């Protein structure tokens, strides 16, 4: 937890106990808060990441407090074949995935005039494509098990028309469209598909690399609420949407942005 920030406590959702949860990009940042939150519910948690050190540290942290350690599977999500293989490994070890959180992304800044075709395609693979293919991979077993929840991660960036990362904002806008289509396609199988749209979240990486005093002031002034959005705030919303408390929520965007205005 960061200095001078509120401690966020999670409510308890009994139906999430023993439910298999898969989180992409779970080794750090918002993804690590998802891992912590679902482990705290007694879920069987697995997560994909390419960051071995951070991911293993997260597993050790959970083991040290006496909870069931999450299953870490190293996976490059831009390799769709590897992604599908990793999903099969999770299903074999933990059972059908009932909650998928499509979280992995990279908001590397880039100016429009500097973007090459190769960079553009790589950004789409990193920020968009795996959302669809992860959902496609978990859908058969999830449907057979009686349904579940797929949570996609959008971004406030394209709603604000931020100009310094067009490949990222294009990917995040597309994720909202993907959410619409999958909610309709999978709804008959009681698979709910929603999108969380975070504002400026204070992860360790954001604080270290991006949040200059000027940028912090710019974002806080845009918010209706003057407080900082924490990764744990986003996890609160994910828990609700994943649980039976959100059983009739699907095909919707849920903003957790402190009321940012365009």
N, C-alpha and C positions, 0 to 999 in steps of 0.2 A: 504494500500500500504506500502511496506517495505522501509526502509530508503535507500537513494542513488540509488533507482531503477526508471526506466523510467515509466511515467504514460502512460498506453495504452488506447487509445480512440477507441471506436467501430464505424465502419461505419453503415449506416442505410440501412436496407433491408425492403422496404415497404411490400413485400409479407408475411413477418413473423408477421405482425400485426394481432391480433385476432386468430392466429393459436395456437392450443393446443400443448403444449410441455411438455414432461415428462422426468425428469432427475433422475436417480437413484444415491444414495449417494450424494445428493445435499446440505447437511447441512453445509459442510465445504470444505476447500481446493479447488481443481479444480472444484468440483461440485458446490460450492457456486458461483464461477465465471461464470459458465454456467447459473445458476439461474439469477444472476445480468444481464448478457448479454442479455438473452432472455426477461426478464422483460423490459429492456430498449428498446427493439424492439416493445413493445406493445403486446407481445404474452400472451396467457393464460397459465401461467407456473404452473406446479405441480412438486413436487419432493418427493422422498422416502428417508427415513433415519431412523436410530435407535437412533440417537443423538438428544434427545428432546430439551435440552437447546440451543445447537448451532442452531438447525433448527428454533426454535421459535424466537431466536434473529435475524436470517436472515429475517424472515417474518416481524418482528417489524421494522427492518431497512428499508425495502422496503415501508412499510406503512408510515413511518415517512417522507419520501421524496415525498409523494404524488402519487406514482405509485400504480398500482393495485397489491396488495399483492399476492405472490404465494401461492398455496395450498400445505400445508405440510401434508403428510400422513405417520405416523409412520409405518414402515414395515421392518420386518426381511427378507431380500431377500433370505436367505437360506431356508425359509419356502415357497415352491413354491405355495402351496394352498393360503397362505396369500398374496403372490405376485399377483396372479391372481385376488383375491378379491379386492386388492388395485387398480389394473388397472381398474376394473369394476367401482369402486367408482369414479375414475378420469373421465372416459368416461361419467358417469351419470351426474357429476357436470359441466364438462367443454366441453363435446363433444368428438368426435373421436380424438385420438392422431395422429397428423400429423408429429410430430418430437419426436423420442425416442433417448435419449442419455444414453447409457449403460455405466455408469461411475463408479459405486460402486466397490471397491476393497480394499484389505489390503495387503501391501507389507512387512509384518512382516518377519524379517530375521530368517533363520533357516538353520542349517548345515545338509548336507545329512545324516550323520550318526545318527542324532537325530530324524529323521522323522519316526513316527509310521504309520501304516495303517489308524488309526483313524484320525490322524492329516492331512495326505494326503487327505483323502476324505473331511474333513472339509474345507481345503484350496480350493479344486476344487469347492465346493458348494459356497464358499465365493467369489471366483474370476472368475468363468467361467459359472457355470450352469445357473445362473439367466439371463445372456446375452441372451441365447437361449429362455428361457421361457418368458421373458419380450417381446421379439420380437414376439414370437408365440401368446402372449396374445393381443398385439395391432394390429396385422396384419389384422384380419377380418374387423374391423371398419376403419382402415387406407385405406385398399383397396377400400372399399365401398365409402369412401369420395373422392376418386380420386388419391390416392397415398400419398407419403410422404418420409421421410428420417429416417433411422436408423443409428445411429453413435455409433460404438463400440470403446472402449478405449483399445488399446494395450499398449505396453511398450518397451522402448529401451533395457530393461534389458536382455532379452534373445538374442537379436541381438549382445550384447556385451559379451555374455557368462559369465555373472556374476554367481559366484558359490555358493553364500550364501543364496539362496532362490529358490531351484529347483521346489517346488510345485507352487510358484508364476510364475516363468518363463515358466513352462509348461502350466499353465493356459493361460498366455498371448500369447504364441505361438499358442495355440488352437483357441484363439479368431480370429486370422488372418485367419485360416482355416474356421471357422464358418462364417466369413464375406463373403468369397468366395461363400459358398454354399447358404447362404440366399440371396445374390445378384442375383444369378441365379434363385432361387426358386420364389422370389418375384418381379423380374424385370418386368414380364409381366403385373403386376398390378401397374406399375410406382412407385414402392417402391424402393428407392435407399439405398444401404447398403454399408457403408464405414467404415474404421478403422483409427483412429488417433493414431499415435505412438509418445508419448511425450518422450523427453529426461529427464534430471534431472530438475524437476520443483520446484521452491522455494515456497512451501506452508508453512504456519505457522508450521504445524506439522513436515515437513521435517527439517525446520530450528531448531526447538526445540529438536527433538529427534535423527536426523540422520546426519545432515550436520556438522560434525567436520571439523576443518580447513584442516585436511589431506584429508578427503573425498571430500571436496569442491575443493581443489587444483587438486585432481585426475580427477574429472569430468570436470572442466574448461579446463584443459590441453588436454582433449580428444576432446573438441569442436573446430570447426573451428572459430566460433565467440566467443569473450571473455566475452560476456554479460550473465547475468542470465536469464533463461527462467522463465516467470511469469505465474501464472494460467490464467491471462487475455490473454496471447499469445495463449494459447490452445483454449480459448473461441472464439477468432477471427476466427480460422479455423473452429470451429464447426458452427458458424453463417453462414459462406459461404457454407458449405456442406449442411446445413439445408435449405437454401434459394433457390429460383429459379435461383440464379446466378450459382449454382452448379447442375442444373437440369440434365446434362448429365454425371455427375460423379457418378460412382458406381463400386463396386468390386475392390476397390483400397485401398492401404495403404498410408496414408499421414503423413510423418515424420515432427515433430516440435521439432527438437533436437539440433539446432545450429550446425549441421554438425558433430555430434559425430562420431569418427572413432572407429572401433573395437579394 
